[in-house]
C-alpha cells in the first residue's frame, strides 16, 4: 500500500471518531493525479463506499453555474442518485460509515453540505499530462477541460483541503 493511501486511511480513522453518522470524504485533484487508484485502495481497507464523479460527467454544457467544473458534471444528479441515497442507507448504521467521493472537483462548493472532509491528491503536471495522453486520444483531448481545472484549483488552493497527499511515487 502506498504512503499516500496510508495517510488517507489514518486521517479517515481519526475523522470517523468525530462523527456519529456517515462521513463523506472528497478525494479531489487534477485529472490523472491518482485519485481513483487511491480511492480504491483506501475504500478496500476501510470497507468504504466509493462514488465516482465521472459517473456524472456530461459533455460541456452551460448549467448556469459560475463554477468552472459545473460545465462538466451534473451535480444535481450526483446528489440525488449518488450521494443522498447512500447517506440515507447509511444513516441507520450503528457505526460511522465512510463514503469516498472521488473525482476532479469532488470538493466543489455545490457538494459542500454533504462532504465532511477533503483530500487533495497532488501530482506534478508533467506526470499527470503524460498519464492523460496515455488515456485520451488526440481527438478527445480537451484544452477547455484543462483550463476549467486550472480555474477550479486556482480558487481551491491546497491549504483549503483537510489533507494533501502525493499522487505519484
Secondary structure, DSSP 8 states (H G I E B T S, - for coil): --HHHHHHHHHHHHHHTT-SS-EEEEEE-STTSSHHHHHHHHHHHHT-EEEEGGGGB-SS---S--SGGGGTB-HHHIIIIIIHHHHHHHHT-SS--EEEEESTTTT-GGGTTT--EEEEEE--HHHHHHHHHHHS-TTT--HHHHHHHHHHHHSS-GGGSSEEEES--
